[in-house]
């Protein structure tokens, strides 16, 4: 079977008021938990940006970083269109993947795919 293939994620988090944050990680599960626990970044903590509303999966880190930079350069309206293309209700996608996304289960890890490269 061989070694598990690495994956990299570009993700968008949102607050209830609509503030957006775009990031890149090698574990969307762990990273979304960190945002929920207010450990993600000072920006996401300050603005309570703790809902995973979108992510993409990449095989190569350079592709993920390039995509993150591209999305960060977009206007808000284009980011909203991107989110709503996959998640029209702005659901917290972290709730779809089980216990590992719950703030009470630190250290868990399971990578699920919304979109592939």
C-alpha positions as CSV (number, residue, x, y, z in Angstrom):
1,X,0.0,0.0,0.0
2,X,2.8,2.5,0.6
3,X,3.1,5.7,2.6
4,X,0.0,7.9,2.9
5,X,0.1,10.7,0.4
6,X,0.4,14.2,1.9
7,X,-2.4,16.7,1.4
8,X,-2.5,20.4,1.8
9,X,-5.6,22.5,2.2
10,X,-6.7,26.1,1.4
11,X,-9.6,26.9,3.6
12,X,-11.9,29.8,4.4
13,X,-13.2,30.4,7.9
14,X,-16.1,32.8,8.7
15,X,-17.6,34.5,11.7
16,X,-21.3,34.7,12.3
17,X,-21.1,38.3,11.3
18,X,-19.5,37.4,8.0
19,X,-15.8,38.2,8.6
20,X,-13.6,35.9,6.4
21,X,-10.2,34.4,6.9
22,X,-8.3,32.4,4.3
23,X,-5.4,30.1,5.2
24,X,-3.4,27.1,4.2
25,X,-2.6,24.0,6.3
26,X,-1.6,20.4,6.1
27,X,-4.5,19.4,8.4
28,X,-7.9,21.1,7.9
29,X,-9.2,19.2,10.9
30,X,-6.6,20.3,13.3
31,X,-6.5,23.9,12.0
32,X,-10.3,24.4,12.2
33,X,-10.1,23.1,15.8
34,X,-7.4,25.6,16.6
35,X,-9.6,28.4,15.2
36,X,-12.6,27.1,17.3
37,X,-10.4,27.1,20.4
38,X,-9.2,30.7,19.7
39,X,-5.7,29.4,19.0
40,X,-5.8,29.9,15.2
41,X,-4.5,33.4,14.9
42,X,-5.0,36.8,16.7
43,X,-7.2,38.0,13.8
44,X,-9.6,35.0,14.0
45,X,-9.7,35.2,17.8
46,X,-10.4,38.9,17.8
47,X,-13.2,38.6,15.2
48,X,-14.5,35.2,16.3
49,X,-13.8,33.6,12.9
50,X,-14.4,30.0,13.8
51,X,-16.6,28.4,11.2
52,X,-15.1,26.3,8.4
53,X,-17.1,27.3,5.3
54,X,-14.9,26.2,2.5
55,X,-11.8,24.3,1.6
56,X,-9.9,22.8,-1.3
57,X,-7.4,19.9,-1.3
58,X,-4.0,19.9,-3.0
59,X,-1.3,17.3,-3.4
60,X,1.6,19.9,-3.5
61,X,2.2,22.6,-1.0
62,X,3.3,25.1,-3.6
63,X,0.0,24.8,-5.4
64,X,-1.9,25.3,-2.1
65,X,0.2,28.4,-1.2
66,X,-0.3,29.8,-4.7
67,X,-4.1,29.3,-4.5
68,X,-4.2,30.8,-1.0
69,X,-2.5,34.0,-2.3
70,X,-4.8,34.2,-5.2
71,X,-7.9,33.9,-3.1
72,X,-6.6,36.4,-0.5
73,X,-6.2,38.9,-3.4
74,X,-9.8,38.6,-4.4
75,X,-12.6,41.0,-3.5
76,X,-15.0,39.8,-0.8
77,X,-17.8,39.3,-3.4
78,X,-15.7,36.8,-5.3
79,X,-14.8,34.9,-2.1
80,X,-18.5,34.8,-1.3
81,X,-19.3,33.4,-4.7
82,X,-16.6,30.7,-4.2
83,X,-18.0,29.7,-0.8
84,X,-21.6,29.6,-2.1
85,X,-20.6,27.5,-5.1
86,X,-19.9,24.6,-2.7
87,X,-21.7,25.6,0.5
88,X,-24.7,27.8,-0.3
89,X,-26.0,27.7,3.3
90,X,-22.6,28.7,4.8
91,X,-22.8,25.6,7.1
92,X,-19.9,25.0,9.4
93,X,-18.3,22.1,7.4
94,X,-16.3,21.0,10.4
95,X,-19.5,19.6,11.9
96,X,-19.8,17.2,9.0
97,X,-16.7,15.2,9.7
98,X,-17.4,13.7,13.2
99,X,-15.9,14.0,16.6
100,X,-12.5,15.2,15.5
101,X,-13.9,18.6,14.7
102,X,-15.5,19.0,18.1
103,X,-13.5,21.3,20.5
104,X,-13.7,18.6,23.2
105,X,-11.6,16.1,21.2
106,X,-8.1,17.6,20.8
107,X,-5.5,15.7,18.9
108,X,-7.9,13.9,16.6
109,X,-7.2,13.9,12.9
110,X,-9.1,12.7,9.9
111,X,-8.9,14.4,6.5
112,X,-12.0,14.5,4.4
113,X,-12.3,16.0,1.0
114,X,-14.7,18.7,-0.2
115,X,-12.9,19.4,-3.4
116,X,-9.9,17.8,-5.0
117,X,-7.1,19.5,-6.9
